[in-house]
Amino acid sequence: MDAMSRVRSATRHRERYQVLKTMLEDRRAEIHGKLRSLRETLPTENETVRDAEEQSVDDFVRDVDFALMEMKSATLRQIDEAIHRLEHGSYGLCAECQVEIPEPRLRALPFAELCRDCQVRQEELHTSDREPRPGLDDGTGRTL
């Protein structure tokens, strides 16, 4: 590889790094904004007496909001991990097979750690772990 090719390669690498870092930071800022919005809209404890139905609806809304906050927080952790991988040169490489993860997958799922094939294999393994084994019966005709 001649000097000019090395310069072009380094330039492409820096440009790709900057594009990916900007994409991850934009996604992080977007999620921070959504979390802030969720926190601001959480119902405050109300001193007024309410019937059981109103209380049940309020509890449900609060539970949904907390679940959304947890999901957003988990996504933030994944984005922070992706930025760490980017800064250490391993971002965009599949953690299983070390093949480069295609850019469209990274754009759709910027914190992807696995290529599509490895992700499918991992999901199949997890699915097979949860499926009931044939032949196990609890005595009522239902499979355990």
Buried (B, 14 or more C-beta within 10 A) or exposed (E): EEEEEEEEEEEEEEEBBEEBBEBBEEBBEEBEEBBEEBEEEEEEEEEEEEEEEEEEEBEEEEEEBEEEBEEBEEBBEBBEEBBEBBEEEBBBBBEBEEEEBEEEBBEEBBBBBBBBEBBEBEEEEEEEEEEEEEEEEEEEEEEE
